[in-house]
């Protein structure tokens, strides 16, 4: 029963949209199926990773997830039941053909600028993680790779996250126009991002564009999509393992299911979270909500969500020696370490409400608009701009450049002419 509660609770957080909108048009939620399979179903149901941890930690973890999931669903239903608000975004004011031209123009400019800046970032660092002597150390810019990275950190992160944001838009633009420019730019951008060894940002944009096309194409294509998403995530996880493994040694997995262990190794969320809970029980470090804004402060600020989770896990070790970018915790856990059980309920309730509220808006617009290009822009707006609201508990500096970029798709900024007298 414990494994089922852990799986279902995490599945609700990851695939919340299906609770209120179980439709093939709910592209926003489709991509979570693959992540749910390798990050929650395999570890909790097949491998029973929770059995490796102490009973008090597992019991606390289970109860936090269950309480949070129930609160989240209540908020989700309340938010989704609200009437969508009227907006005056550019896609509301422009005819489809004019807005599509607007999107194509902006996307071309952003692709060119970001590709150039990301290329310059690699030159400034003097290395690329994929070809570094220690790829995983280089991926997280630890050890000898930290100083060169810091020289171009702002340039690298801004261009990287802008590209990861606009790739799905560029892919749909190519799908509709068959423009050689978009095809070449997409291939170049994905190649440059893949050199960083960051799987999700590099390829998720293409997967999102593919999911959008297949979801609105027909029921058969949608079924193919679901199978493809699981396959893509499994392949990605195995690839990540091969990159990090010094040699392919199944014996290091103390289990009867080494192949499932390899698949789950690329998304060790439950393992990480249970380790975190065990350490927190031993030495509670309450955040009192400071991690909500800690990610907006540059550097290794102690209340940055990533730094905080590693500090709890590492218990005073030098973070520069830890090959990790931080742990992924569900909203319920963030609520607990902030304000205890009250935080679990309040954080989950608010996050669920805001998620449902914005999902209802995007659903209304998606079904009312016939342009595939406008549809993908709406989906990206939900994932990038609206996420600042329903992920209020882990705001990050990294979301600022993509959010600003998406404002260009949402508003048409025009300067007023100067009046001469």
C-alpha positions as CSV (number, residue, x, y, z in Angstrom):
1,X,0.0,0.0,0.0
2,X,2.9,2.4,0.8
3,X,4.4,2.0,-2.7
4,X,1.0,2.6,-4.3
5,X,0.4,5.8,-2.2
6,X,3.9,7.1,-3.1
7,X,3.4,6.4,-6.8
8,X,-0.2,7.8,-7.0
9,X,0.7,10.9,-5.0
10,X,3.7,11.8,-7.1
11,X,1.8,10.9,-10.3
12,X,-0.8,13.5,-9.3
13,X,1.8,16.2,-8.8
14,X,3.5,15.3,-12.2
15,X,0.3,14.7,-14.3
16,X,-2.2,17.0,-12.5
17,X,-3.8,18.1,-15.7
18,X,-5.4,14.7,-16.4
19,X,-7.4,15.0,-13.1
20,X,-9.5,17.9,-14.5
21,X,-8.9,17.6,-18.3
22,X,-8.4,14.0,-19.5
23,X,-8.2,14.8,-23.2
24,X,-5.8,14.1,-26.0
25,X,-5.7,17.9,-26.5
26,X,-4.1,18.3,-23.1
27,X,-0.6,18.5,-24.6
28,X,0.7,20.2,-21.5
29,X,0.3,17.0,-19.5
30,X,1.2,14.4,-22.1
31,X,5.0,14.7,-21.7
32,X,4.7,13.8,-18.0
33,X,3.7,10.3,-18.8
34,X,7.3,9.3,-19.7
35,X,8.7,11.0,-16.6
36,X,6.0,9.4,-14.4
37,X,6.9,5.9,-15.7
38,X,10.7,6.1,-15.1
39,X,10.7,8.4,-12.1
40,X,7.7,7.1,-10.0
41,X,6.2,3.9,-11.3
42,X,9.5,1.9,-11.9
43,X,11.1,3.0,-8.6
44,X,8.1,2.7,-6.3
45,X,6.1,-0.2,-7.8
46,X,8.8,-2.4,-9.6
47,X,11.9,-1.7,-7.6
48,X,10.3,-0.7,-4.2
49,X,13.2,1.7,-3.5
50,X,11.4,2.9,-0.4
51,X,12.2,-0.5,1.3
52,X,15.9,0.6,1.4
53,X,15.1,3.4,3.9
54,X,14.1,3.6,7.6
55,X,10.5,3.1,8.5
56,X,10.2,6.6,10.2
57,X,11.5,8.3,7.0
58,X,9.2,6.3,4.7
59,X,6.2,6.8,6.9
60,X,6.8,10.6,7.1
61,X,7.5,10.8,3.3
62,X,4.3,8.9,2.5
63,X,2.1,11.0,4.8
64,X,3.5,14.2,3.4
65,X,2.8,13.1,-0.2
66,X,-0.7,11.9,0.6
67,X,-1.7,15.0,2.5
68,X,-0.2,17.2,-0.2
69,X,-1.8,15.3,-3.1
70,X,-5.2,15.6,-1.6
71,X,-4.8,19.3,-0.9
72,X,-3.4,19.8,-4.4
73,X,-6.4,18.1,-6.1
74,X,-8.8,20.2,-4.0
75,X,-7.0,23.4,-5.2
76,X,-6.8,22.1,-8.7
77,X,-10.5,21.5,-9.0
78,X,-11.3,24.8,-7.5
79,X,-9.0,26.6,-9.8
80,X,-10.1,24.8,-13.0
81,X,-13.8,25.5,-12.2
82,X,-13.2,29.2,-12.3
83,X,-14.2,31.1,-15.5
84,X,-11.3,32.0,-17.8
85,X,-10.5,35.7,-17.7
86,X,-10.4,37.9,-20.8
87,X,-7.0,38.9,-22.1
88,X,-5.7,41.4,-24.6
89,X,-2.6,39.5,-25.6
90,X,-1.3,39.8,-29.2
91,X,-2.9,36.6,-30.3
92,X,-6.3,37.9,-29.0
93,X,-6.0,41.2,-31.0
94,X,-4.3,40.0,-34.3
95,X,-5.9,37.9,-37.0
96,X,-4.2,34.4,-37.3
97,X,-2.1,35.3,-40.4
98,X,-0.7,38.5,-38.9
99,X,0.0,36.8,-35.5
100,X,1.8,33.9,-37.2
101,X,4.0,36.4,-39.2
102,X,4.7,38.1,-35.9
103,X,5.7,34.8,-34.3
104,X,7.9,33.8,-37.2
105,X,9.8,37.1,-37.2
106,X,10.4,37.1,-33.4
107,X,11.5,33.4,-33.5
108,X,14.0,34.0,-36.3
109,X,15.7,36.9,-34.5
110,X,15.8,35.1,-31.2
111,X,17.3,31.9,-32.8
112,X,20.1,33.8,-34.5
113,X,21.0,35.9,-31.4
114,X,20.9,33.0,-29.0
115,X,22.9,30.6,-31.1
116,X,25.6,33.1,-31.5
117,X,25.7,33.9,-27.8
118,X,25.7,30.2,-26.8
119,X,28.6,29.5,-29.2
120,X,30.5,32.5,-27.7
121,X,29.8,31.1,-24.3
122,X,31.5,27.8,-25.1
123,X,34.5,29.6,-26.6
124,X,34.7,31.8,-23.5
125,X,34.7,28.7,-21.2
126,X,37.3,26.9,-23.3
127,X,35.5,23.5,-23.0
128,X,32.2,21.7,-23.7
129,X,30.9,19.2,-21.2
130,X,30.3,16.5,-23.8
131,X,34.1,16.3,-24.6
132,X,35.5,17.2,-21.2
133,X,37.9,14.8,-19.4
134,X,35.2,14.4,-16.7
135,X,31.8,14.9,-18.5
136,X,29.6,14.8,-15.4
137,X,31.8,17.2,-13.4
138,X,31.8,19.5,-16.4
139,X,28.0,19.2,-16.8
140,X,27.5,20.7,-13.4
141,X,30.5,23.1,-13.7
142,X,32.2,21.7,-10.6
143,X,35.9,21.5,-9.7
144,X,38.3,22.8,-12.4
145,X,35.3,23.7,-14.7
146,X,33.8,26.2,-12.3
147,X,36.1,29.2,-12.8
148,X,35.9,29.1,-16.7
149,X,32.1,28.8,-16.5
150,X,31.7,31.7,-14.1
151,X,33.3,34.0,-16.7
152,X,30.4,33.5,-19.1
153,X,27.7,32.2,-16.7
154,X,25.1,34.9,-17.4
155,X,25.6,34.7,-21.2
156,X,25.5,30.9,-21.2
157,X,22.4,30.5,-19.0
158,X,20.5,33.3,-20.8
159,X,21.1,32.0,-24.3
160,X,20.7,28.3,-23.3
161,X,17.3,28.8,-21.6
162,X,16.0,31.1,-24.3
163,X,16.8,28.5,-26.9
164,X,15.2,25.7,-24.9
165,X,12.1,27.9,-24.6
166,X,11.7,28.8,-28.3
167,X,12.8,25.4,-29.8
168,X,9.2,24.0,-29.8
169,X,7.9,27.2,-31.5
170,X,10.7,27.0,-34.1
171,X,9.9,23.4,-34.7
172,X,6.2,24.1,-35.4
173,X,7.3,27.0,-37.5
174,X,9.4,24.7,-39.6
175,X,6.5,22.1,-39.7
176,X,4.2,24.7,-41.2
177,X,6.6,26.6,-43.5
178,X,9.2,23.9,-44.3
179,X,11.7,26.8,-44.1
180,X,15.3,25.6,-44.5
181,X,16.4,28.4,-42.1
182,X,14.3,27.0,-39.3
183,X,15.5,23.4,-39.9
184,X,19.1,24.5,-39.9
185,X,18.7,26.7,-36.9
186,X,16.9,24.0,-34.9
187,X,19.5,21.4,-35.6
188,X,22.3,23.8,-34.7
189,X,20.6,24.9,-31.5
190,X,19.8,21.4,-30.3
191,X,23.4,20.3,-31.1
192,X,24.8,23.2,-29.1
193,X,22.5,22.5,-26.1
194,X,23.2,18.7,-26.2
195,X,26.9,19.5,-25.8
196,X,26.0,20.6,-22.3
197,X,24.7,17.1,-21.5
198,X,21.5,18.6,-20.2
199,X,19.0,16.1,-21.6
200,X,15.6,17.7,-20.8
201,X,16.3,21.3,-22.1
202,X,18.1,20.1,-25.2
203,X,15.4,17.7,-26.4
204,X,12.1,18.4,-24.6
205,X,11.3,21.2,-27.0
206,X,11.3,18.9,-30.0
207,X,9.3,16.3,-28.1
208,X,6.8,19.0,-27.1
209,X,6.4,20.1,-30.7
210,X,6.0,16.5,-31.8
211,X,3.4,15.9,-29.1
212,X,1.4,19.0,-30.2
213,X,1.3,17.9,-33.8
214,X,0.3,14.3,-32.9
215,X,-2.3,15.3,-30.3
216,X,-4.2,17.5,-32.8
217,X,-3.8,15.2,-35.7
218,X,-6.1,12.3,-34.7
219,X,-6.8,9.6,-32.1
220,X,-4.4,7.0,-33.8
221,X,-1.6,9.5,-33.8
222,X,-2.3,10.3,-30.2
223,X,-1.9,6.6,-29.2
224,X,1.4,6.4,-31.1
225,X,2.5,9.5,-29.2
226,X,1.9,7.9,-25.8
227,X,4.0,4.9,-26.7
228,X,6.7,7.2,-28.2
229,X,6.9,9.4,-25.1
230,X,7.6,6.4,-22.9
231,X,10.1,5.1,-25.3
232,X,11.9,8.4,-25.6
233,X,12.2,8.8,-21.8
234,X,13.5,5.2,-21.4
235,X,16.1,5.7,-24.2
236,X,17.1,9.0,-22.6
237,X,17.5,7.5,-19.2
238,X,19.7,4.6,-20.6
239,X,21.8,7.1,-22.6
240,X,22.3,9.2,-19.5
241,X,23.5,6.1,-17.6
242,X,25.9,5.2,-20.4
243,X,27.4,8.7,-20.4
244,X,28.0,8.6,-16.7
245,X,29.1,5.0,-16.4
246,X,32.9,4.3,-16.5
247,X,32.0,0.8,-17.7
248,X,28.8,-1.1,-18.1
249,X,28.7,-3.1,-14.9
250,X,25.3,-4.4,-13.9
251,X,26.7,-6.1,-10.8
252,X,26.9,-2.7,-9.0
253,X,23.1,-2.8,-8.7
254,X,22.2,-4.9,-5.7
255,X,18.9,-6.0,-7.1
256,X,17.1,-8.7,-9.1
257,X,16.1,-6.1,-11.7
258,X,19.3,-4.5,-13.0
259,X,17.8,-3.3,-16.2
260,X,15.0,-1.5,-14.4
261,X,17.6,0.0,-12.1
262,X,19.4,1.4,-15.2
263,X,16.1,2.9,-16.5
264,X,15.3,4.4,-13.1
265,X,18.9,5.7,-12.6
266,X,18.3,8.7,-14.9
267,X,15.5,10.0,-12.7
268,X,16.3,9.1,-9.1
269,X,13.6,11.4,-7.6
270,X,12.2,9.0,-5.0
271,X,15.6,7.9,-3.9
272,X,16.8,11.5,-3.6
273,X,13.7,12.6,-1.7
274,X,13.8,9.7,0.8
275,X,17.5,10.5,1.5
276,X,16.5,14.1,2.0
277,X,13.8,13.2,4.4
278,X,16.1,10.9,6.4
279,X,18.7,13.7,6.7
280,X,16.0,16.2,7.6
281,X,14.7,14.0,10.4
282,X,18.2,13.8,11.8
283,X,18.8,17.5,11.6
284,X,15.7,19.6,10.8
285,X,16.6,22.8,8.9
286,X,13.4,24.8,8.5
287,X,13.3,27.3,5.7
288,X,10.3,29.4,6.9
289,X,9.7,30.2,3.2
290,X,13.1,31.7,2.5
291,X,13.6,29.2,-0.4
292,X,10.6,30.7,-2.1
293,X,12.8,33.7,-3.2
294,X,16.3,32.2,-2.5
295,X,16.6,31.2,-6.1
296,X,16.4,34.8,-7.2
297,X,19.6,35.7,-5.5
298,X,22.8,35.1,-7.6
299,X,25.6,32.8,-6.4
300,X,25.5,29.9,-4.0
301,X,23.0,31.6,-1.6
302,X,22.2,29.2,1.3
303,X,18.5,29.5,0.7
304,X,18.6,28.9,-3.0
305,X,16.4,25.8,-3.4
306,X,19.2,23.7,-5.1
307,X,21.8,24.8,-2.5
308,X,19.4,24.2,0.4
309,X,18.6,20.6,-0.7
310,X,22.3,19.8,-1.2
311,X,23.2,21.3,2.2
312,X,20.6,19.1,3.9
313,X,21.8,16.0,2.0
314,X,25.5,16.6,2.3
315,X,25.6,17.7,6.0
316,X,28.3,20.3,5.8
317,X,30.3,18.8,2.8
318,X,31.8,21.1,0.2
319,X,29.1,21.6,-2.4
320,X,31.7,22.2,-5.1
321,X,32.6,18.5,-4.8
322,X,29.1,17.2,-5.2
323,X,28.1,16.4,-8.8
324,X,24.5,17.5,-8.7
325,X,22.4,20.5,-9.5
326,X,20.1,20.0,-6.5
327,X,17.1,17.8,-5.8
328,X,13.6,17.9,-7.3
329,X,11.2,18.0,-4.4
330,X,7.4,18.0,-4.8
331,X,5.4,21.0,-3.5
332,X,4.3,19.0,-0.5
333,X,7.8,18.5,0.7
334,X,8.7,22.2,0.2
335,X,5.6,23.1,2.2
336,X,6.7,20.7,5.0
337,X,10.3,22.0,5.3
338,X,8.9,25.6,5.3
339,X,6.1,25.5,7.8
340,X,5.5,21.9,8.8
341,X,2.1,20.2,8.2
342,X,0.4,23.6,7.7
343,X,2.9,24.3,4.9
344,X,2.1,21.0,3.2
345,X,-1.6,21.8,3.0
346,X,-1.3,25.6,2.1
347,X,1.5,25.2,-0.4
348,X,-0.2,22.3,-2.2
349,X,-3.6,24.0,-2.1
350,X,-2.3,27.3,-3.6
351,X,-0.1,25.5,-6.2
352,X,-3.0,23.3,-7.3
353,X,-5.4,26.2,-7.5
354,X,-3.1,28.3,-9.7
355,X,-2.2,25.3,-11.9
356,X,-5.9,24.6,-12.5
357,X,-6.7,28.3,-13.0
358,X,-4.1,28.8,-15.7
359,X,-4.8,25.4,-17.3
360,X,-8.5,26.3,-17.7
361,X,-7.4,29.5,-19.5
362,X,-5.0,27.6,-21.9
363,X,-7.6,24.9,-22.5
364,X,-10.2,27.6,-23.6
365,X,-7.7,29.3,-25.9
366,X,-6.3,26.0,-27.4
367,X,-9.8,24.7,-28.3
368,X,-10.8,28.1,-29.7
369,X,-7.8,28.6,-31.9
370,X,-7.1,26.8,-35.2
371,X,-3.5,27.8,-35.7
372,X,-1.0,25.2,-34.6
373,X,1.6,27.9,-34.2
374,X,-0.6,29.8,-31.8
375,X,-1.3,26.6,-29.9
376,X,2.3,25.9,-29.3
377,X,2.9,29.5,-28.2
378,X,0.0,29.1,-25.7
379,X,1.5,25.9,-24.3
380,X,5.0,27.5,-23.9
381,X,3.4,30.5,-22.2
382,X,1.8,28.0,-19.7
383,X,5.1,26.2,-19.1
384,X,7.3,29.3,-18.8
385,X,5.3,32.4,-17.8
386,X,2.4,31.0,-15.8
387,X,4.7,28.5,-14.1
388,X,6.1,31.5,-12.1
389,X,2.8,31.5,-10.3
390,X,2.1,27.8,-9.7
391,X,5.8,27.1,-8.9
392,X,5.8,30.1,-6.5
393,X,7.7,28.1,-4.0
394,X,10.9,27.6,-6.1
395,X,11.3,30.8,-8.1
396,X,14.6,31.0,-10.0
397,X,16.8,33.5,-11.8
398,X,16.9,31.1,-14.7
399,X,13.2,31.6,-15.5
400,X,13.7,35.4,-16.0
401,X,15.2,35.4,-19.6
402,X,12.6,32.9,-21.0
403,X,9.8,34.8,-19.3
404,X,10.9,38.1,-20.8
405,X,11.2,36.4,-24.2
406,X,7.7,35.1,-24.0
407,X,6.4,38.5,-23.3
408,X,7.4,39.4,-26.9
409,X,5.0,36.7,-28.0
410,X,2.3,37.9,-25.7
411,X,2.5,41.7,-26.2
412,X,3.4,43.9,-29.1
413,X,5.6,46.5,-27.7
414,X,5.5,49.7,-29.7
415,X,7.2,53.0,-28.7
416,X,5.1,56.1,-29.0
417,X,6.4,58.7,-31.6
418,X,8.1,61.7,-30.1
419,X,6.0,64.9,-30.6
420,X,8.0,67.8,-31.9
421,X,6.8,71.3,-31.1
